Amino acid sequence: MLNAKFFFALLLLLAVAAGNGAYCFTKKDSLLQILKKELKSSRYDQLKEARLRRIRSLLSESASQSYQRRYQLYSRMLQEYMPYQFDSSYVYVKKMMEASEKEGDSYGLQESQLKLLQIFTTAGMFTEAGELLSDLHDESIPAGLKGLFYDRKARFYESLADYNNDRHSRKYRAEAEKQFIKMTSASPPNAFERMIARAEVPDSLGNRRPSAGFYLHFITHHGLSNHEIAMVAMRLSHHYSGDDKIALLALSALSDIRSSTKYTQAVLHLGEALYKAGDLKTAYECINKAVSDAAFYNARSHKIDIQNVLPLIAGKTIMETEQQRDKLIISSLLFALIGVTAICIIAIVFIQMKKIKVNERLIQKQNGQLAAVNLKLMEHTRINEEYIGFFFKKSFSYISLLERLKRTVERKIKMKKFDDALETIAALQITREREDLYKSLDQIFLKLLPDFIPAFNELLKPEDQIWPQKEGSLNPVLRIFALIRLGIKDDETIAGILDYSISTIYTYKIRIKAKAIVKGEEFDKRVMDIKFINC
């Protein structure tokens, strides 16, 4: 085994560097904490979609370009989609096959067929993969594709063995091992696939080579991409157990997320390992991620693997939840009596407070009603005071006038100056006296309601508003509604005061109401709502 501190420090350094993080931990839990944050992130998929859009844009302009250029762009799209989405991978590998077949490029066609074999294998479409493999023969494969051919063939038999897991699996694994051996001799000396497959090749004594140190060195010294780190860490996890295995699987899952790899076994195996270690919460999060990735990629075999694991973890999670629930019920029962007592006390206090609030609202309502009554009483008192004083003065003035007139007429009659008596009576100017009365009424009314004219005009349209020519006075129309505001609503009484006919008063009222912006009783109410000063 490698030195534990060095091993974890190296893994964390690698994880943080790949994710541009800022973490300083030295335990396996640190990798899991980083992984949990990344499980919630969608930025890597957004970056993947941005790359796909750029290549797709180039493809839209490639119709007039050479076959090599189009084949290259199809290959780039396939490279992006292969670990990301099965359906799109299949579309672009078929485009590569069609383009190379049309061009007569046998090398490109066989390269595309090998990639299609990989797609079928990862998707669990073993029947289609087997049919395609039967059409590919060693002798017809170009030297440059031999290593890829043996690798894809080995992966096919290895996946078939894992999928069937029956008496035929040993035969499939033996065939896979045979193809891995062929690949090591056919691949270039430093080819990535050859390097990560070395752990699967037996040495001269028939034993598997120790690969943990080899892979760890490979991870840290070859500038691998996130996807390649995920593959190597996954292979390396087979040679460890316990926390070491979980750390490697977490590194692989983390790298898969950062490379937007949806066809991945790492997060599923990590969920299984965490489940066995008793970390059900994180295990469930990992399995949910595996479910969403499998649904997105649309891999049949991967969905079956998840379906085998998910019920176990879900069942254990439910059982643990039920145990926690039982503990909670017991704890709740212990506090039940105290709770019931507290609730009773709170209920009594609440009822009393509610009664107090009801009484407060009733008092406030009654106070409001009293205030309204007091306001009206103040208005009536003010009116009475002003108009009683006014009429006392006017009455005294008219009595004095009548008294002087009486003495003058009596004296002239006694002196038998009848013509002079008639002239004295004729000299009385009733019209002027009435105008003086209206003027006094206007002054007193506007003193009590100084805002009556603008407030009344707010009820009319701008073009229909009524403004007296002389400040401090009312015109006949305003005088009618001033009397109404004072409580004189009978048309006959208003007509007598203003020396108009009843029909004239009625016509004025109807005409104004027809021009008002509010109609009917609302207009009358608004007029009566015009406030007295200081009331």
C-alpha positions in Angstrom: 0.0 0.0 0.0 1.1 3.6 -0.6 1.7 6.0 2.2 -1.8 7.1 3.3 -1.1 10.8 4.0 0.8 11.2 0.7 -2.0 9.3 -1.2 -4.8 11.5 0.1 -2.9 14.7 -0.2 -2.1 13.9 -3.8 -5.8 13.1 -4.6 -7.1 16.3 -3.0 -4.5 18.4 -4.7 -5.6 16.8 -8.0 -9.3 17.3 -7.3 -8.9 20.9 -6.2 -6.6 21.8 -9.2 -9.1 20.3 -11.6 -12.0 22.2 -10.1 -10.3 25.5 -9.3 -11.4 25.1 -5.7 -9.9 26.3 -2.4 -10.0 23.4 -0.1 -7.4 22.2 2.5 -8.5 18.8 3.7 -6.6 15.5 4.3 -9.4 12.9 4.6 -11.7 11.0 2.2 -14.6 13.1 3.5 -13.0 16.1 1.9 -13.4 14.6 -1.5 -17.0 13.8 -0.7 -17.7 17.4 0.3 -16.3 18.6 -3.0 -18.3 16.0 -4.8 -21.6 17.1 -3.0 -21.1 20.7 -4.2 -20.4 19.6 -7.7 -23.5 17.2 -7.8 -25.6 20.4 -7.5 -23.7 22.3 -10.2 -24.9 22.5 -13.8 -22.1 24.7 -15.1 -20.1 21.9 -16.7 -23.1 20.8 -18.7 -23.5 24.4 -19.8 -19.9 24.5 -21.0 -20.5 21.2 -22.8 -23.6 22.6 -24.6 -21.6 25.8 -25.5 -18.9 23.7 -27.1 -21.6 21.7 -29.0 -23.2 24.9 -30.2 -19.8 26.1 -31.6 -19.1 22.9 -33.4 -22.7 22.7 -34.7 -22.3 26.3 -36.0 -19.2 25.2 -37.9 -21.1 22.2 -39.3 -23.8 24.4 -40.6 -21.1 26.2 -42.7 -19.4 22.9 -43.9 -21.8 21.9 -46.7 -19.5 23.4 -49.3 -16.3 22.3 -47.6 -14.1 19.2 -48.2 -15.0 15.7 -47.0 -12.0 15.8 -44.6 -13.3 18.9 -43.0 -16.8 17.6 -42.6 -15.5 14.2 -41.3 -13.4 16.1 -38.8 -16.3 18.1 -37.5 -18.5 15.0 -37.3 -15.8 13.3 -35.3 -15.5 16.3 -32.9 -19.3 16.2 -32.3 -19.1 12.5 -31.7 -16.2 12.9 -29.3 -18.3 15.4 -27.3 -21.5 13.3 -27.4 -20.1 9.8 -26.8 -19.9 10.1 -23.0 -22.8 12.6 -22.9 -25.8 11.3 -24.9 -26.4 8.1 -26.7 -29.0 9.3 -29.3 -26.9 12.1 -30.6 -23.8 9.9 -30.6 -25.6 7.5 -32.8 -26.7 10.2 -35.2 -23.2 11.6 -35.7 -21.4 8.2 -36.0 -23.9 7.3 -38.7 -23.1 10.6 -40.4 -19.4 9.7 -40.3 -20.2 6.3 -41.8 -22.3 7.8 -44.6 -19.8 10.5 -45.4 -16.8 8.0 -45.5 -18.8 5.4 -47.5 -19.9 8.0 -50.0 -16.2 9.2 -50.3 -14.9 5.7 -50.6 -12.8 6.2 -47.5 -12.5 2.6 -46.1 -10.2 3.7 -43.2 -12.8 6.4 -42.1 -15.6 3.9 -42.5 -13.9 1.2 -40.3 -12.9 3.9 -37.7 -16.6 5.0 -37.6 -17.8 1.4 -37.3 -15.4 0.8 -34.3 -16.9 3.9 -32.6 -20.4 2.7 -33.3 -19.4 -0.6 -31.7 -18.3 1.3 -28.6 -21.6 3.2 -28.6 -23.7 0.0 -28.8 -21.6 -1.6 -26.1 -22.0 1.3 -23.6 -25.7 1.5 -24.3 -26.2 -2.2 -23.6 -27.2 -3.0 -27.2 -25.3 -6.2 -27.3 -27.3 -7.8 -30.1 -26.5 -4.9 -32.5 -22.9 -4.7 -31.2 -22.4 -8.5 -31.9 -23.8 -8.2 -35.4 -21.5 -5.2 -36.1 -18.5 -7.1 -34.7 -19.2 -10.1 -36.9 -18.8 -7.9 -39.9 -15.3 -6.7 -38.7 -12.4 -9.0 -39.3 -8.8 -8.8 -38.1 -7.2 -9.1 -41.5 -9.4 -6.2 -42.9 -8.6 -3.7 -40.1 -5.8 -1.2 -41.0 -2.7 -1.3 -38.8 -3.5 2.2 -37.4 -6.9 0.8 -36.1 -5.8 -2.6 -34.8 -5.3 -1.4 -31.2 -8.7 0.3 -31.2 -10.3 -2.7 -32.7 -8.9 -5.1 -30.0 -9.8 -2.7 -27.3 -13.4 -2.2 -28.5 -13.8 -6.0 -28.9 -12.4 -6.6 -25.4 -14.8 -4.0 -23.9 -17.7 -5.7 -25.7 -16.9 -9.1 -24.2 -16.2 -7.6 -20.8 -19.5 -5.7 -20.7 -21.4 -8.7 -22.0 -19.9 -10.8 -19.1 -20.9 -8.2 -16.6 -24.4 -7.9 -18.1 -25.2 -11.7 -18.3 -23.4 -12.7 -15.1 -24.1 -16.4 -15.8 -22.2 -19.6 -16.8 -21.2 -17.9 -20.1 -19.5 -15.0 -18.3 -16.3 -16.9 -17.8 -16.0 -17.5 -21.5 -16.7 -13.9 -22.3 -14.1 -12.7 -19.7 -11.5 -15.0 -21.2 -12.2 -13.6 -24.7 -11.9 -10.1 -23.3 -8.6 -10.9 -21.7 -7.3 -12.4 -25.0 -8.3 -9.2 -26.8 -6.6 -7.0 -24.2 -3.4 -8.9 -24.7 -3.6 -8.4 -28.5 -4.2 -4.6 -27.9 -1.0 -4.2 -25.8 1.0 -5.4 -28.8 -1.0 -3.5 -31.4 -1.3 -0.1 -29.7 1.4 2.7 -29.9 3.8 2.5 -26.9 2.2 5.4 -25.0 -1.4 5.1 -26.1 -3.8 5.9 -23.3 -6.1 2.9 -23.8 -3.1 0.6 -23.7 -1.8 2.2 -20.5 -5.1 1.9 -18.6 -5.6 -1.7 -19.9 -2.2 -3.0 -18.5 -3.8 -3.9 -15.2 -6.1 -6.4 -17.0 -3.2 -8.2 -18.7 -1.6 -11.2 -16.8 2.2 -11.2 -16.4 4.5 -14.0 -17.5 3.7 -16.0 -14.3 0.0 -15.8 -14.9 -0.8 -13.3 -12.1 -2.2 -9.9 -12.5 0.2 -7.0 -12.4 0.1 -4.7 -9.3 -1.4 -1.6 -10.8 -2.2 0.8 -7.9 1.2 2.5 -7.9 1.4 2.4 -11.7 -2.0 4.1 -12.1 -1.4 6.7 -9.4 1.9 7.7 -11.1 0.0 7.7 -14.4 -2.6 10.1 -13.0 -0.1 12.6 -11.7 2.5 12.6 -14.5 0.7 12.6 -17.8 -1.5 15.8 -17.8 -4.7 13.8 -18.2 -8.1 15.3 -19.0 -11.0 15.0 -16.5 -12.5 12.2 -18.5 -9.2 10.3 -18.6 -8.6 10.9 -14.8 -12.1 9.5 -14.2 -11.2 6.3 -16.2 -7.9 5.8 -14.4 -9.3 6.5 -10.9 -12.1 4.0 -11.6 -9.6 1.3 -12.6 -7.4 2.1 -9.6 -10.4 1.8 -7.2 -10.6 -2.0 -8.0 -7.3 -2.5 -6.1 -8.4 -0.7 -2.9 -11.1 -1.1 -0.3 -12.7 0.9 2.5 -12.0 4.7 2.6 -9.3 4.4 -0.1 -11.8 2.9 -2.5 -14.4 5.5 -1.7 -11.9 8.3 -2.2 -10.9 6.9 -5.6 -14.5 6.5 -6.7 -15.3 10.0 -5.5 -12.4 11.3 -7.6 -13.6 9.4 -10.6 -17.2 10.6 -10.1 -16.0 14.2 -9.6 -14.0 14.0 -12.8 -17.0 12.6 -14.6 -19.1 15.5 -13.5 -16.4 18.0 -14.6 -16.2 16.4 -18.0 -20.0 16.1 -18.4 -19.8 12.3 -18.7 -23.3 10.9 -18.4 -22.3 7.3 -19.1 -20.5 6.6 -15.9 -20.2 3.7 -13.5 -18.2 5.7 -10.9 -21.1 7.5 -9.2 -23.1 4.3 -9.1 -20.3 2.2 -7.6 -19.6 5.1 -5.2 -23.2 5.0 -4.1 -22.9 1.2 -3.5 -19.7 1.7 -1.5 -21.2 4.5 0.6 -24.3 2.3 1.2 -22.0 -0.5 2.6 -20.2 2.0 4.7 -23.4 3.2 6.3 -23.5 6.7 4.7 -27.1 6.4 3.4 -27.7 10.1 2.7 -24.7 10.6 0.4 -25.3 7.1 -1.1 -28.8 8.1 -2.0 -27.6 11.4 -3.5 -25.1 9.5 -5.7 -27.8 7.0 -6.8 -30.1 9.8 -7.8 -27.3 11.4 -9.8 -26.7 8.0 -11.5 -30.4 7.7 -12.3 -30.6 11.2 -13.8 -27.4 10.6 -15.8 -28.6 7.2 -17.1 -31.9 8.8 -18.1 -30.1 11.6 -19.9 -27.7 9.3 -21.7 -30.4 6.7 -22.3 -28.2 3.6 -21.7 -30.3 0.4 -21.2 -27.7 -1.6 -19.4 -26.8 1.2 -17.0 -30.5 1.6 -16.1 -30.6 -2.1 -15.2 -27.5 -1.8 -13.0 -29.2 1.1 -11.2 -32.4 -0.7 -10.8 -30.6 -3.5 -9.0 -29.0 -1.1 -6.5 -31.6 1.5 -6.0 -34.2 -0.7 -4.1 -31.5 -1.8 -1.6 -30.5 1.8 -0.8 -34.1 3.1 -0.9 -35.2 0.3 1.4 -32.4 0.9 3.9 -33.2 4.6 3.8 -36.9 4.0 4.4 -36.0 1.6 7.3 -33.7 4.2 8.9 -36.3 6.9 8.4 -38.9 4.7 10.1 -36.5 4.1 13.0 -35.9 7.8 13.4 -39.6 8.4 13.2 -40.2 5.8 16.0 -37.6 7.6 18.1 -39.3 10.9 17.4 -42.7 9.5 18.4 -41.3 8.2 21.7 -39.7 11.6 22.3 -42.9 13.4 21.4 -44.9 11.3 23.8 -42.5 12.2 26.7 -43.3 15.9 26.1 -47.0 15.3 25.3 -48.3 16.1 28.8 -46.2 19.3 29.1 -47.3 20.2 25.5 -51.0 19.7 26.3 -50.7 21.7 29.5 -48.9 24.5 27.7 -51.5 24.5 24.9 -54.3 24.7 27.4 -52.7 27.7 29.1 -52.0 29.3 25.7 -55.6 28.6 24.6 -57.0 30.3 27.8 -54.7 33.3 27.4 -55.6 33.5 23.7 -59.4 33.4 24.4 -59.0 36.1 27.0 -56.9 38.2 24.7 -59.4 37.7 21.9 -62.2 38.9 24.2 -60.1 42.0 25.1 -59.5 42.7 21.5 -63.2 42.3 20.7 -64.0 44.8 23.5 -61.3 47.2 22.3 -62.7 47.1 18.7 -66.2 47.7 20.1 -65.0 50.7 22.1 -63.1 52.0 19.1 -66.2 51.6 17.0 -68.3 53.4 19.5 -65.7 56.2 19.9 -65.7 56.6 16.1 -69.5 56.9 16.1 -69.4 59.4 19.0 -66.7 61.4 17.1 -68.9 61.5 14.0 -71.9 62.6 16.1 -69.8 65.2 17.8 -68.6 66.5 14.4 -72.1 66.9 13.2 -73.2 68.6 16.4 -70.2 71.0 16.0 -71.4 71.7 12.5 -74.9 72.4 13.5 -73.8 74.5 16.5 -71.5 76.5 14.3 -74.3 77.1 11.7 -76.8 78.0 14.4 -74.4 80.4 16.1 -73.5 82.1 12.8 -77.0 82.3 11.4 -78.7 83.2 14.7 -76.4 86.2 15.1 -76.9 87.1 11.4 -80.7 86.9 11.6 -80.8 88.8 14.9 -78.8 91.6 13.3 -80.9 91.5 10.1 -84.2 91.3 12.0 -83.2 94.3 14.2 -82.3 96.2 11.0 -85.6 95.5 9.3 -87.6 96.3 12.5 -85.8 99.6 12.8 -86.5 100.3 9.1 -90.2 99.4 9.5 -90.4 101.5 12.6 -89.0 104.6 10.9 -91.2 104.0 7.8 -94.3 103.7 10.1 -93.6 107.0 11.9 -92.9 108.8 8.6 -96.1 107.5 6.9 -98.3 108.1 10.0 -97.0 111.7 10.2 -97.6 112.4 6.5 -101.1 110.9 6.6 -102.0 112.9 9.7 -100.8 116.0 7.8 -103.0 114.8 4.8 -99.9 114.5 2.6 -101.0 111.3 1.0 -98.9 111.8 -2.1 -95.8 112.2 0.1 -96.7 109.1 2.0 -97.0 107.1 -1.2 -93.6 108.4 -2.4 -92.1 107.3 0.9 -93.4 103.8 0.5 -92.4 103.7 -3.1 -88.8 104.8 -2.1 -88.3 101.4 -0.5 -86.0 99.3 -2.8 -87.0 95.7 -2.1 -84.7 94.3 -4.9 -81.6 96.0 -3.3 -82.6 94.7 0.1 -82.9 91.2 -1.3 -79.4 91.6 -2.9 -78.0 92.7 0.4 -79.5 89.7 2.0 -77.9 87.4 -0.6 -74.6 89.1 -0.2 -74.7 88.6 3.6 -75.8 85.0 3.1 -72.8 84.4 0.7 -70.3 86.0 3.1 -71.5 83.9 6.1 -71.7 80.7 4.0 -68.2 81.1 2.6 -66.9 82.0 6.0 -68.2 78.6 7.3 -67.3 76.6 4.1 -64.3 78.5 2.5 -63.5 75.5 0.2 -67.1 75.0 -1.0 -66.6 76.5 -4.5 -63.4 74.5 -5.5 -64.8 71.4 -3.8 -68.1 71.7 -5.7 -66.2 72.3 -9.0 -64.2 69.1 -8.5 -67.5 67.3 -9.1 -67.8 68.8 -12.6 -65.7 68.5 -15.7 -63.3 71.3 -16.3 -65.3 72.8 -19.1 -68.5 72.8 -17.0 -67.1 74.2 -13.8 -68.8 77.3 -12.2 -66.6 80.1 -10.9 -68.3 83.4 -9.6 -67.1 86.6 -11.3 -66.7 88.3 -8.0 -64.6 86.9 -5.2 -66.3 86.1 -1.9 -69.8 85.7 -3.5 -71.9 83.0 -5.0 -73.8 83.0 -8.3 -77.4 81.7 -8.4 -76.5 78.1 -9.2 -73.9 77.9 -6.4 -76.4 79.5 -4.1 -78.9 76.8 -4.7 -76.4 74.1 -3.8 -75.1 76.1 -0.8 -78.7 76.1 0.6 -78.9 72.4 0.0 -75.5 71.9 1.9 -77.1 73.9 4.8 -79.9 71.3 4.9 -82.6 73.2 2.9 -83.5 70.6 0.4 -87.1 71.5 -0.4 -87.3 73.1 -3.9 -90.3 75.3 -2.8 -88.4 76.8 0.1 -85.2 77.4 -2.0 -87.4 79.1 -4.6 -89.0 81.4 -2.0 -85.6 82.4 -0.6 -84.0 83.1 -4.0 -87.1 84.6 -5.6 -87.2 81.9 -8.4 -90.0 79.7 -9.6 -89.9 76.0 -8.4 -89.4 74.9 -12.0 -86.4 77.1 -12.4 -84.8 75.6 -9.2 -85.5 72.1 -10.5 -84.1 72.9 -14.0 -80.8 74.2 -12.5 -80.4 71.1 -10.3 -81.1 68.7 -13.1 -78.7 70.5 -15.5 -75.8 70.5 -13.0 -76.3 66.9 -12.1 -76.3 65.9 -15.7 -72.8 67.5 -16.1 -71.4 66.0 -13.0 -68.6 63.4 -13.1 -70.5 61.4 -10.4 -74.2 60.7 -10.8 -77.4 60.6 -8.7 -77.2 60.1 -5.0 -73.4 60.0 -5.1 -73.4 63.6 -6.3 -75.8 64.7 -3.4 -73.6 62.8 -0.9 -70.4 64.5 -2.2 -72.0 67.9 -1.8 -73.1 67.1 1.7 -69.6 65.8 2.5 -67.9 69.3 1.9 -66.5 70.1 5.3 -67.0 73.2 7.4 -63.9 75.0 8.5 -62.2 73.6 11.7 -64.6 70.7 11.8 
